[in-house]
Amino acid sequence: MSKRDKIKFKKRIKEQILQEASRVEPVVKEKTSTPALNMSPDQPKSEIQNIVPAQDKPTDILDFVKYDLKKSAIIIGSIIVVIIIVFFIDNKTGFLLKVSDSLFRVLHIGV
């Protein structure tokens, strides 16, 4: 994917997330105690209501995806490093051939 395509893709994803966030209706939450407000007890409770958005940020989803991608990259990189180390150890000692022969004998696998 070229750089231009990546930029367009990111913009499109952000637009979709913002559209989904705008579709979500805000949750109405009622305050139970109002010590700072000087209100008489006979006022209706509808004046005490506070509107809280359903989502804090639309980019929270992207942050989770970025974290998962970084974690996956670290795991894949670690596996590659282990394979390279095993390759060089096998070239010097023939370790892999000995281990595979013993595994075939223990597991009774025939070729």
N, C-alpha and C positions, 0 to 999 in steps of 0.2 A: 504494500500500500504506500503510495507516494505521500509526501509531506502535505500536499494540498488536499488529498483525499482524507488524511487523518484529521486535518483541521476542520474540514466540512463535516466529518463524522462526529467529532466532538461537539461541534455547534448543534448538530441535529439532535444528539442525545441530550444535551443541556436543554434545548427547547422542549423536547418531549417530557423531560422531568418537570420543567416549570409548568407546562400545561397540565400535567397530572396533579401537581401541587395546587394549582389554581382551581381545579375541579373539586378538590376536597373541601367540604364546608367546615368552617371553624366550629369548634366545640364550645358550647356555652357552659361556663362553670360559675357556680354561685358562691359568693363569699359567706363564710359563717360568722366571722367576727369582723367588725369595723370600728376599732377603737379610735382611729385617727379621724374618722368622719363624724361630724356633728349632725346626726340625723335623728329625727324623732321616731319613736317606735311605731307610730301609725302610718309611716310611709310604706308604700308597696315594695316588695322584695325585688321587683323587676329593675329598680333603679340601682340595686347593689350588684347586679350581675357584671361579670368580667368576661370578655371574650379572649380565649386562649387559642392560638393557631394549633392545628393538628400536627403540623411538622415544624421543626425548628428551622432546618435548612434543607433545600432540595439537593444540595451537594453532599449530604451525608451518605447517600447511596454510592456516589462516586468514590468517596473516601474509603468505604468498605471494600469496594472493588479493587481500588489501588492497593490496599493492604493485602488482600488475597492474592493479587498478582505478584506482589513483591515476595510474599511467603512462598508461592509456587516457584518463582525464579530461584530462590535460595535453595529449595529442596532439589530442583532439577540440577542446579550447579553443583550441589554436594554429591549427587549421584554420579555426575560426569567426572568429578575429581576422584571419587573412589574407583571408578572404572579405569581411569588413567593410572592410578597408583597400582592397582592389581595388574595391569598390563606390563608396567615396568618391572614389578617384582617377578612376574612370570617369566619375562625375558631373561632375567639374571639367574633365577633359581629353578625354574621348571615346577614351581609350586602348584600351579593350576592343574597340570596334568596329574600330579600325585593325588591331589584332593578329588579330582573327578574320578580317578580309578577307584579310590576307596569308597566314594559314594555309590558307584555302580555295583561294587561288591556288597556293600551293606544293604542297599535297597533291592538287590537282585534284579537289576535292570539289564536285559540282554539286548545286544544290537543286532 
